[in-house]
Amino acid sequence: MTTAATNEQLKDLIRSNADIYPMHMDEIVFKASTLAVDDIRGPDASNKHCVVWPFVFKSELANLHDKLHGGMAAYLVDAITSIHLALIDGRQQHVSMHLSLNYIRPVPIGETVLLKTFINGRGKTAAFLEAEFWSADDKVIYLTATHSKIFVGKERDSSNKKVAKL
């Protein structure tokens, strides 16, 4: 599959699985930032499944120093890595087991920031993810994160949902 086809497949998955996004995600994040779905990039050439989510954060998400609030950064890592996992395997319900962030530099408000999410591995009971915030030119890293998820409960009915294959 070519990269262009993969990107189109990913965009189609995001649009067709809108119910995956929690309602509060829409109210808090998407109204106070911009996420260009058309600019989302799919799997890269490495062995990891990577998705690049370009965001521009508005002042509503800023701390007192006009940078992205650290708690909002943690929330975004949790939410966006969970959406990435749900897009890959939409049948499984999952909860966070561990979430860890390393804040390297303050994340700017009003500039394009690339949130890169990676699925490092997943098995029958758990998945292991990473996230990174980068400048638009890929020269400055703002934070890194690890996120472990446990699959719980019954599988959701995904008969009418599209699911990407790794």
N, C-alpha and C positions, 0 to 999 in steps of 0.2 A: 504494500500500500504506500502510495506516495505521501509526502508530508502534507501537501495541499489537501488530498482526500482525507487524511487523518484530521486536519484542522476543521474541515467542513463537517466531518462526522461528529467531532467534539462539540462544535457549535450547535448542531442539530440535537445532540443529546441534551445539552443545557436547556435549549428552548422547549424540548418535548417533555422534560422532567421538571417543570416549574414547581410542582407540588413538593419537591424535595426541599426547596428553600423554606426555612421557617419564616413565619409571618413577621416576627420581630426583626429578622435579618433585613427584610425589605424596609421596614419602618426606620430602623436605626442606621444601617450601613448604606443601602442603595440611595436613600434620599440625601445622605450627607457625604456622598462620594460619587464618583462616576466609575463604572466598570464597563469597559468597551468589549462586549461579548464578541464582536466581529474581530477584535484584535487578539483574542485568546489563542494561544498556540498549543498544539498537542504534543504527543510524545517526541522526545528528542532522540539523537543518535546513540545515547548511552543506554545502558541496561535498565535504567530506572524509567518508570512512567512519569513524565514531567508535564505539568500544565503551567503556563504562564498567564497570570491574571493581572492585567494592567489597571491600576486604580489611580484616581486623583482624589485625595482626601480634602474635604471642605473644612472650614473653621469650626464647625459643630463638633468635630472629633478631636480638636486640639486640646492640649494641656495649657497651663499658664504660660508656657514658653513658646507657644505657637508651633508646637510639634505634635505629631500623632501621640495621643495618650497611650501609655504603656498597657493599660487594661484593655483598651480597644484593640491594640495590636494582638494581645493574647486572644481576645474574642475572635478576631478575624482569622488567626491561625487555626483555632478550634473549628470555626464554622466552614472556612473554605477548604481545609483538608478533609473535613467530613463530607462536604459536597463532592469533592473530587472522588473520594472513596465510594460514595453512593452512586455516582455516575458510572463507575467501573463495575460495581456489583450492587445494583439497586435493590436486590432481593433481601439483603441482610440488614437488620437493625443493629446499630452499634452504639456504644457509649465510650467515653474517654476513660482510659486507665491511667495515663500519664501525659502531662503536657509540660514542656520545659522550653523557656525562651532565653536566649542570650542577646541582650540589647547591646549592640556594638556602637551605633551612632544614632542620634535622634532622626526620626522619620519626618521628612518635610511635609508641610501642608501646601496644597496648590500645585504641586509638581507631580508628574507621572512617576509612580512607584510600581515596580514589577514584583508581584507576589508570586513566587515560584513554589509549586507544591509537587512533592515527589511521593510515590508509593514505592517503598523499598522492598516490601514483601507482605504477603498475606497468606494466611492458612485457613484452617477450618474454624478456629476460635479467635484469632487475633490478626490485626493488620498494623504495620509499622510505617509511619509517614514522617516526612520532613517538610519544612517550609523555610523560605528565605525571602527577605525583602531586599530588592536591589534598585539602584537608580535606573532610569530609562536607558542610559547608555551602557549598562552592565559594568560600570567601573567602580561603583561604591556599594558596599554591602551595609545594610542598616541593622539587620537582625537575622539570627538563625533560630530554628526551633525543631524539636522532635515531638512527635505525637503518637502515642500507642492507643489503639482502639480494640475493644473486645466486642465480638459479635454476641448478641443476646436475643432471646425471644424467638418467636416464629419468623419464618421468612415471609416477607411481604408478597402480596400477589403482584407480580411484575409482568403478567401476561401481555399487558398493553404498553409496557415501557420498553424503550430501547436501552440496551446495556452495551458498553464498549468492552471489547476483549483485549486483554494484554497480550 
